[in-house]
Amino acid sequence: MLTIGLPFFNNEKTLANAIRSVLIQTYKDWELILLDDGSTDQSYDIALAFVRADSRIRLISDGQNKGLIYRLNQIIDFAKGDYIARMDSDDMMMPDKLTRQMEMLEADKNIDVIDTAAYIINEKGEPTGMRGMTDLASWDKKKTFKEVLLFHPTVIAKASWYRKHKYNENFVRSEDFELWCRTFDNTVFARVYEPLFIYREGRVNVKNYSRSNKSYRKILRIHSKGVLTPAERGVEIIKSHFKTKLYHSFSFFNMQQLLTTKRNTALTGEEKRRVREVIEKISRFDPRV
């Protein structure tokens, strides 16, 4: 019913927990495809151990480093499920994530793509906030070019939809944003308004952030014609240049995390406790038992 695709590259410290979080899901009708993007650490061996422990897991490795977008499109090609989920190798799923999303997809066959809100953790695994609760009911195409529509690591989509709308390798670091903008007119998007994912937000790589903004400006120039006025497009382009300079300035003082944490909603003590308990449960899980 569901294919989960998990690309990885040199993630030996976090990969096992990402896989374990799939194995403890309350939803069981899935296959997991692990795609090694040319790892040089112990990631491949870690993945192989899980393949040997669970027949639902496949490991694909060609020994090459081709990048995330190439691997995301490979997932679409290799998937056997009716739906495709994706996640990153340093994140984790809450135990009922797949169940909640699949319930909505099965209840409303018109939905093409669905995401969830997520808890945010830092590099040390400590809960720091929550993100992705914006109401999609009032979302319009103009807003799509100004804000990120979906929380990409949490997405599940119809396999048929993905095969019509693959990721474009010309938009490095913004492949998801380009996909939502390109498909907005003929796609039904939905959201589960619960934090059902644990997203690891590490230290911002300023070079990658600059590449993201460069792709963003390219997306605006190609896809926003007829949606944004030239003046509106110009404002967004100027803002992206300003954000890049701001990140460069904050990174000089090693303070760029202050900018990313502003995007998060604060957690209560009880919410932090819950996230820590789930991470502990994931870490303790042994697929061989």
Secondary structure by P-SEA (a helix, b strand, c coil): cbbbbbbbccccccaaaaaaaaaacccccbbbbbbbcccccaaaaaaaaaaaacccbbbbbccccccaaaaaaaaaaaccccbbbbbccccccccaaaaaaaaaaaacccccbbbbbbbbbcccccccccccccccccccaaaaacccccccccccccaaaaaaccccccccccaaaaaaaaccccbbbbbcccccbbbbbccccaaaaaaaaaaaaaaaaccccccccaaaaaaaaaaaaaaaaaaaaaaaaccccccccccbbbbcaaaaaaaaaaaaaaaaccccc
